[in-house]
Amino acid sequence: MSRLQTVLTQLSVRSSYYYNYALKIALLKLDQTESTVKENGLKELDALAHDLKNNQRDQALYELGYYYF
Protein backbone atom coordinates (compact mmCIF):
# COMPACT_ATOMS: atom_id res chain seq x y z
CA MET A 1 0.00 0.00 0.00
CA SER A 2 2.91 2.37 0.63
CA ARG A 3 3.95 2.09 -3.00
CA LEU A 4 0.48 3.11 -4.10
CA GLN A 5 0.66 6.08 -1.72
CA THR A 6 3.95 7.06 -3.36
CA VAL A 7 2.42 6.86 -6.82
CA LEU A 8 -0.55 8.93 -5.67
CA THR A 9 1.66 11.68 -4.30
CA GLN A 10 3.54 11.85 -7.61
CA LEU A 11 0.39 12.10 -9.71
CA SER A 12 -1.37 15.36 -10.40
CA VAL A 13 -5.01 15.60 -9.34
CA ARG A 14 -5.75 16.38 -12.97
CA SER A 15 -4.34 13.00 -14.04
CA SER A 16 -6.95 10.53 -15.20
CA TYR A 17 -5.33 7.91 -12.97
CA TYR A 18 -5.31 9.90 -9.74
CA TYR A 19 -8.77 8.93 -8.56
CA ASN A 20 -8.27 5.30 -9.60
CA TYR A 21 -5.31 5.04 -7.25
CA ALA A 22 -7.04 7.02 -4.50
CA LEU A 23 -10.04 4.69 -4.65
CA LYS A 24 -7.85 1.59 -4.59
CA ILE A 25 -5.95 2.86 -1.56
CA ALA A 26 -9.19 3.59 0.30
CA LEU A 27 -10.52 0.11 -0.48
CA LEU A 28 -7.27 -1.52 0.63
CA LYS A 29 -7.49 0.37 3.91
CA LEU A 30 -11.01 -0.97 4.44
CA ASP A 31 -9.62 -4.50 4.20
CA GLN A 32 -7.13 -3.94 7.01
CA THR A 33 -7.76 -5.36 10.48
CA GLU A 34 -6.53 -2.32 12.40
CA SER A 35 -9.56 -0.18 13.24
CA THR A 36 -7.86 3.20 12.84
CA VAL A 37 -6.66 2.32 9.33
CA LYS A 38 -10.12 0.99 8.48
CA GLU A 39 -11.80 4.19 9.72
CA ASN A 40 -9.34 6.28 7.73
CA GLY A 41 -10.16 4.25 4.61
CA LEU A 42 -13.88 4.79 5.17
CA LYS A 43 -13.38 8.54 5.51
CA GLU A 44 -11.33 8.60 2.31
CA LEU A 45 -13.96 6.55 0.48
CA ASP A 46 -16.70 8.88 1.67
CA ALA A 47 -14.72 11.92 0.52
CA LEU A 48 -14.14 10.31 -2.89
CA ALA A 49 -17.83 9.46 -3.21
CA HIS A 50 -18.84 13.07 -2.61
CA ASP A 51 -16.11 14.73 -4.69
CA LEU A 52 -17.78 16.14 -7.81
CA LYS A 53 -14.45 16.32 -9.66
CA ASN A 54 -13.80 12.61 -9.14
CA ASN A 55 -14.08 10.72 -12.44
CA GLN A 56 -14.49 7.50 -10.41
CA ARG A 57 -17.28 8.93 -8.28
CA ASP A 58 -19.84 6.34 -9.37
CA GLN A 59 -17.51 3.51 -8.36
CA ALA A 60 -16.80 5.19 -5.02
CA LEU A 61 -20.53 5.60 -4.37
CA TYR A 62 -21.11 1.95 -5.24
CA GLU A 63 -18.32 0.78 -2.92
CA LEU A 64 -19.58 3.03 -0.12
CA GLY A 65 -23.08 1.60 -0.45
CA TYR A 66 -21.71 -1.93 -0.62
CA TYR A 67 -19.73 -1.33 2.57
CA TYR A 68 -22.86 -0.41 4.49
CA PHE A 69 -24.99 -3.10 2.89
Secondary structure, 3 states (H helix, E strand, C coil): CHHHHHHHHHCCCCCCCHHHHHHHHHHHHHCCCCHHHHHHHHHHHHHHHCCCCCCCHHHHHHHHHHHHC
